[in-house]
Amino acid sequence: MIYLLDANVLITANRTYYPIERVPEYWAWLVNCGNQRQVKIPQEMYDEINQGKDDLKCWLRNNRDALLLDEDVDAGLVKTVLASYASDLNDVEIEAIGADPFLIAYALVDPAQRRVVTTEGSKPSATRANRKIPDVCRGLMIGCDTPFELNRTLNFSTNWQ
C-alpha cells in the first residue's frame, strides 16, 4: 500500500502537533516510510510545500529522494477526477480546486494499492469546487485517511527505531 500525502498533512503537522524541531522522530519516521515506498508525496504537493519559507521546505528538499512519488500524472485520470466535482466546471472553479485532483488521480492509478491522506474533513453537502477530498475519494472508490489513521496503520511511535 502507498499512502499519498496531501501537502496539508505535512504543513499542519509542522505548524501544530509535530514541529520539526520538537518531534524529529516523526519526520525521521516519515523518511523511513518513504524509503520503504509506504508514503509518497506527488510532485504537485511537493511544489506547494516548496513555495514556503520555513523548516518544512528545507526538510522536504533534503528528503526529496525518499518521499517524492516518481511518476507523472495521467491527464485522463485528472479529467475523471475533475468530472467527479462537476461535469461543467468553469476556469474559476478549477483554479479554486487547486492541486487536489492531481493527488486523487495518482491514487486512482491503483485504488486497491493507494490511499490518499489529508487533513480535510468530509462535507457531503458541499458541491462543485467546494467538494472535499474525502468525499471525492469516496465517490471514486479510493481510500482516504486522516494523518492520525496513517500513524496508527503504519505504527508511528517516537521510539519507532
Secondary structure as the mmCIF struct_conf table of DSSP 4:
data_model
#
loop_
_struct_conf.conf_type_id
_struct_conf.id
_struct_conf.beg_label_comp_id
_struct_conf.beg_label_asym_id
_struct_conf.beg_label_seq_id
_struct_conf.end_label_comp_id
_struct_conf.end_label_asym_id
_struct_conf.end_label_seq_id
STRN STRN1 ILE A 2 LEU A 5
HELX_LH_PP_P HELX_LH_PP_P1 ASP A 6 ASP A 6
HELX_RH_AL_P HELX_RH_AL_P1 ALA A 7 ARG A 15
TURN_TY1_P TURN_TY1_P1 THR A 16 TYR A 17
BEND BEND1 TYR A 18 TYR A 18
TURN_TY1_P TURN_TY1_P2 ILE A 20 ARG A 22
HELX_RH_AL_P HELX_RH_AL_P2 PRO A 24 ASN A 35
TURN_TY1_P TURN_TY1_P3 GLN A 36 ARG A 37
BEND BEND2 GLN A 38 GLN A 38
STRN STRN2 VAL A 39 LYS A 40
STRN STRN3 ILE A 41 ILE A 41
HELX_RH_AL_P HELX_RH_AL_P3 GLN A 43 ASN A 50
TURN_TY1_P TURN_TY1_P4 GLN A 51 GLN A 51
BEND BEND3 ASP A 54 ASP A 54
HELX_RH_AL_P HELX_RH_AL_P4 ASP A 55 ASN A 62
TURN_TY1_P TURN_TY1_P5 ASN A 63 ASN A 63
HELX_RH_AL_P HELX_RH_AL_P5 ARG A 64 LEU A 67
STRN STRN4 LEU A 68 LEU A 68
BEND BEND4 GLU A 71 GLU A 71
HELX_RH_AL_P HELX_RH_AL_P6 ALA A 75 TYR A 85
TURN_TY1_P TURN_TY1_P6 SER A 87 ASP A 88
HELX_RH_AL_P HELX_RH_AL_P7 ASP A 91 ILE A 97
TURN_TY1_P TURN_TY1_P7 GLY A 98 ALA A 99
HELX_RH_AL_P HELX_RH_AL_P8 ASP A 100 LEU A 108
TURN_TY1_P TURN_TY1_P8 VAL A 109 VAL A 109
TURN_TY1_P TURN_TY1_P9 PRO A 111 GLN A 113
STRN STRN5 ARG A 114 VAL A 117
BEND BEND5 THR A 119 THR A 119
HELX_LH_PP_P HELX_LH_PP_P2 GLU A 120 SER A 122
TURN_TY1_P TURN_TY1_P10 PRO A 124 SER A 125
HELX_RH_3T_P HELX_RH_3T_P1 ARG A 128 ASN A 130
HELX_RH_AL_P HELX_RH_AL_P9 ILE A 133 GLY A 139
TURN_TY1_P TURN_TY1_P11 LEU A 140 MET A 141
STRN STRN6 GLY A 143 ASP A 145
HELX_RH_AL_P HELX_RH_AL_P10 PRO A 147 THR A 153
TURN_TY1_P TURN_TY1_P12 LEU A 154 ASN A 155
TURN_TY1_P TURN_TY1_P13 THR A 158 ASN A 159
#
